[in-house]
Amino acid sequence: TARLGLGGALRSGTTLGETTLADMQLDLDQMPLAWIPWPGFLPCESGRAGGHLAINGSLGGGLSARGEVTVDELLLKLDHKGRHHYWDVDRLPLEVETTWKNGRWHILAHCPRA
């Protein structure tokens, strides 16, 4: 079970053909990382994430999200030519910037500077 909070506003255009604008805040807690589609060669065995994202944009054009996400107890399994390597990360804080355009998510995530 994951806790999810979504708040903010959707503003509909006042004239025909005008796009709907989004200005929202998404809060996640304990989201299983297995819910995210991972590449076949790097499946997620376990892990969860939580954080806060500000979502802005137009529903007809493109959306962007920016915020902080913390990944906990991540376990990835790298499969390559019949061999397996496990990658285990206890805690990983990330600053995230994403865009949704033309039916695709583009995600940039990096660790904040200490």
Secondary structure as GFF3:
##gff-version 3
##sequence-region A 1 114
A	DSSP	beta_strand	3	11	.	.	.	ID=ss1
A	DSSP	beta_strand	21	32	.	.	.	ID=ss2
A	DSSP	three_ten_helix	33	35	.	.	.	ID=ss3
A	DSSP	beta_strand	44	58	.	.	.	ID=ss4
A	DSSP	beta_strand	62	80	.	.	.	ID=ss5
A	DSSP	beta_strand	83	101	.	.	.	ID=ss6
A	DSSP	beta_strand	104	110	.	.	.	ID=ss7
###
